[in-house]
Amino acid sequence: GVGESATLRISVKAINAGSFINTADVSGAETDTDMSNNRDSASILVDPAADLGIVKVVNQTTVDYLDTVKFTLTVRNLGPDNATGVNVTDQLPSGLELLGYSASQGTYDNGVWSVGDLASGAIATLDIIARVTGSNVTIVNVANVTGGQYDQDSANNVANVTINVPAAADLAINKTVNQTTVDYLDTVKFTLTVRNLGPDNATGVNVTDQLPSGLELLGYSASQGTYDNGVWSVGDLASGAIATLDIIARVTGSNVTIVNVANVSSSTHDQDSSNNVANVTLKVNPRAELNITKKAYRRAVRVGQNVKFTLTVINSGPDTALNTTVVDRLPDSMRYVSSSATVGSYNPVTGVWMIGDLPAGSTAVLEIVAQMIRRGTFINVATVSSGSSSTGNNTTEVEIEVTEPSPGPGPSPGKVPMKPTGAPLALLVLGILLVAAGYFKRNG
């Protein structure tokens, strides 16, 4: 009716950028007395639009402390128009350290990737290389893309990835021994020290220390845990804590080098395996079972008579006896006469028989002849030693009984011995010569 109005609202989507004029015409069945107001137009300016979408991935979602990871960011311009001033913000969160990047275009600095212009339908990529510096934590890394144009879909402007970092504990082991050069059947003490250098607590800590051939377990003492069948079950070890184990062992090998190795491990990731192994080296001297015997061919003699002593040294092995010597110092009641040895030589001044190296299974013999110069009962002792450990009979002795010298021969039966005159021998000889001279003179 007259004076009434009608309104029509039309919603449209701008599908192209630019300036557009929209015109509307009105007409009716009756005569319109004023045609000047039957048309009207409206102009609109549609700005360029660029739908920027971002996708972010990581090469591994579960990583260990100090691992290296690679994040890949992909930005796509879904149009319809070109995008200018494209930037991606990707600030690495705590627990990640930037190592480097590689971009198909633009630069990455201070957490901002300056992509620049991106044509409709174009793609740009960025690889970020980072080191994991956190542990026992979940890290969320977020990236956000923006541009200079209207973005008709902001839902795809943000992307994130999550990485899980388990606990980490750097376990270090040290091993020492109280002596590095030992003899057969010696007792040695190994000391193992395990330290947790962190950053987190370590669970299920074990140390494997199998005693090698040549060592026999005698006992142990641990600050925590137990040692059984070559495994020290330490248990849990807090960050910064220390545990120690002393292993007491007997040396059952000889003439050998023994390397004893210990290895530490746990259920917790260890970011540095270079300090998980420790070893010590033992040098075991040769072992030679030396046995010495000494015999005297006369056990009861008189002053002035000689006695021959025979010394026999046998090396029953299992190794060569190094630098073998025998000490046999004759007592003051005996005077050295002579000696002979099958091996080495005897010095009567020092009383030392230098045999040298005596192989396993070998025998050395020394004969010493001595004159008895004083009466009494005397014991002559000889001791053998070497640079090799010995478990044999190292000392021997022999007892000699020395009596007064034998008396001179008695007179023959029926004869009276001439009494001593006390005349000097020279006068007796002179008298005999004078008597003889007188005899020859009387008989012409």
Secondary structure, DSSP 4 states (H G I P E B T S, - for coil): -TT------------S-EEEEEEEE---SS--S-GGGSEEEEEEEE--BEEEEEEEEES-SB--TT-EEEEEEEEEEEEES-EEEEEEE----TTEEEEEEEESSSEEETTEEEEEEE-TT-EEEEEEEEEE---SEEEEEEEEEE-SSB-S-GGGSEEEEEEEE--BEEEEEEEEES-SEE-TT-EEEEEEEEEEEEES-EEEEEEE-PPPTTEEEEEEEESSSEEETTEEEEEEE-TT-EEEEEEEEEE---SEEEEEEEEEE-SSB-S-GGGSEEEEEEEEPPBEEEEEEEEES-SEEETT-EEEEEEEEEEEEES-EEEEEEE-PPPTTEEEEEEEESSSEEETTTTEEEEEEE-TT-EEEEEEEEEE-S-EEEEEEEEEE-SSB--S--EEEEEEEEEPPPPPPPPPTT-PPPPP----HHHHHHHHHHHHHHHHHHT-
